[in-house]
Amino acid sequence: MIVKVLMLAVLCTAIAASCAARFSKSPGNLGVTQGKLAACPASPNCVSSQAEDEVHRVSPLSLSGSAPEAMAALVLVVDATPGVTVVTHTDNYLHAEYRSRMFRFVDDLEVFIDEEEQMIHFRSASRMGYSDLGVNRRRVEALKGALSST
């Protein structure tokens, strides 16, 4: 019985790892287009401060100081998080990949600093699955809290 349970656990882990590897390619819709991050899909595994609907909406953060200063603080906070890889960052945009510990699923975090509007916008989305059990929302809220305290 124990052997069967262990074999099942190994099989499930292998299948999940295979799926995670298959969906680990960066989506093609990342980045800022005309001052906007990509819209969230219909599934609830994405949040954005530029979303119109309450299911996906998180509030942006007011920018205090310059975009390069805010980005430097942001990169420090994100780099200090285990399982995170900063893929791209400029003076006003950051893309980071968050990998889950167990199954290595990837979520994409994007931050856009809009100097004209004096706002910091966030988008965090899972690459696969339907529900994220609130992981992306908690990630953005924690990041906003860390930035507010710097």
Sequence and secondary structure as in RCSB ss.txt:
>XXXX:A:sequence
MIVKVLMLAVLCTAIAASCAARFSKSPGNLGVTQGKLAACPASPNCVSSQAEDEVHRVSPLSLSGSAPEAMAALV
LVVDATPGVTVVTHTDNYLHAEYRSRMFRFVDDLEVFIDEEEQMIHFRSASRMGYSDLGVNRRRVEALKGALSST
>XXXX:A:secstr
 HHHHHHHHHHHHHHHHHHHHHT S  TT SEETTEE    SSSSEEETT SSTTTB   EE  S HHHHHHHHH
HHHHTSTTEEEEEE SSEEEEEEE TTT  EEEEEEEEETTTTEEEEEEEESSSS  TTHHHHHHHHHHHHHHT 
